Amino acid sequence: MGKKQGLGLKELIRLNSTTIVEETESKIKLENDFLYSEVYLNSIDALKKGNLMEALEGFSAIVFFDNENLKALINLGVIYYELGIIDYAKNKFKKVLELDPNNKIAKQNLDLLEED
């Protein structure tokens, strides 16, 4: 009997494994996006309510996992300013400008801090 046409067992296993890995990675990304959104929204809420330490914790966690998250970095700069830790605030705004030199919010905030 001749060899069957189509994919062999090894190729099918490889394709199925690749599909499973891609589906798993996609689910993990969705879960991470959801967790990020939850942490971000909770941190914004804490900041609005004046719970600076709670907001600091949330935005710091976001930056720990994504050190190029501009929104979290800007919010950390604002929190550090509110806490009177001006050097840290400046560093956060400078980091944003390194990543996005045209970021108007970081530029304005940094300019205001450097006027003092």
C-alpha positions in Angstrom: 0.0 0.0 0.0 1.3 3.5 -0.9 1.9 6.4 1.4 -1.2 8.4 2.2 -1.3 11.8 0.7 -1.5 14.8 3.0 0.1 15.5 6.3 1.9 12.9 8.3 1.3 12.3 12.0 4.4 14.4 13.0 3.1 17.4 10.9 -0.4 17.1 12.3 1.0 17.1 15.9 3.3 20.0 15.1 0.4 22.0 13.6 -2.0 21.2 16.5 0.7 22.1 19.0 1.4 25.4 17.2 -2.4 26.2 17.2 -2.7 25.3 20.9 0.3 27.5 21.8 -1.1 30.4 19.7 -4.6 30.1 21.3 -3.0 29.9 24.8 -0.8 33.0 24.1 -3.9 34.8 22.8 -5.9 33.9 26.0 -3.0 35.0 28.2 -2.8 38.3 26.4 -6.5 38.9 26.9 -6.2 38.0 30.6 -3.2 40.4 30.9 -5.1 43.1 29.1 -8.0 42.7 31.4 -5.8 42.7 34.5 -4.0 45.8 33.2 -7.3 47.5 32.7 -8.5 46.6 36.1 -5.3 47.8 37.8 -5.2 51.0 35.7 -8.8 51.9 36.4 -8.5 51.1 40.1 -5.4 53.3 40.2 -7.1 56.2 38.5 -10.0 55.9 40.9 -7.6 55.9 43.9 -5.9 58.9 42.5 -9.1 60.8 42.0 -10.1 60.0 45.6 -6.8 61.2 46.9 -5.6 57.7 47.9 -2.1 58.4 46.7 -0.4 55.4 48.1 -2.9 53.0 46.6 -2.6 54.8 43.2 1.2 54.7 43.6 1.1 51.0 44.2 -1.1 50.3 41.1 0.8 52.5 38.7 4.1 51.1 40.0 2.9 47.6 39.3 1.9 48.5 35.7 5.3 50.1 35.1 7.1 47.0 36.6 5.5 44.9 33.9 5.5 47.5 31.2 8.3 50.1 31.8 7.2 52.0 28.7 3.6 52.6 29.7 3.4 56.4 29.2 0.1 56.9 31.0 1.3 55.0 34.1 4.6 56.9 34.1 2.8 60.3 33.8 0.5 59.4 36.7 3.5 58.3 38.8 5.0 61.7 38.1 1.9 63.4 39.3 1.7 61.2 42.4 5.4 61.9 43.3 4.7 65.6 42.9 1.7 65.4 45.2 3.9 63.5 47.7 6.5 66.2 47.5 9.1 63.9 45.9 10.0 66.3 43.2 13.1 64.5 41.9 11.1 61.3 41.3 8.4 63.3 39.6 10.9 64.9 37.3 12.5 61.5 36.5 9.1 60.0 35.5 8.3 62.9 33.2 11.8 62.7 31.7 11.4 59.0 31.1 8.1 59.7 29.2 10.0 62.3 27.1 12.7 59.8 26.3 10.1 57.4 25.0 7.9 60.0 23.4 9.8 63.3 22.9 6.6 65.1 21.7 4.5 64.2 24.7 2.9 67.5 25.7 1.7 66.5 29.1 5.1 65.3 30.3 6.7 68.4 28.8 4.3 70.8 30.5 4.6 69.0 33.8 8.4 68.9 33.6 8.6 72.6 32.6 6.4 73.5 35.6 8.6 71.5 38.0 11.8 73.0 36.7 10.4 76.6 37.1 10.4 76.0 40.9 
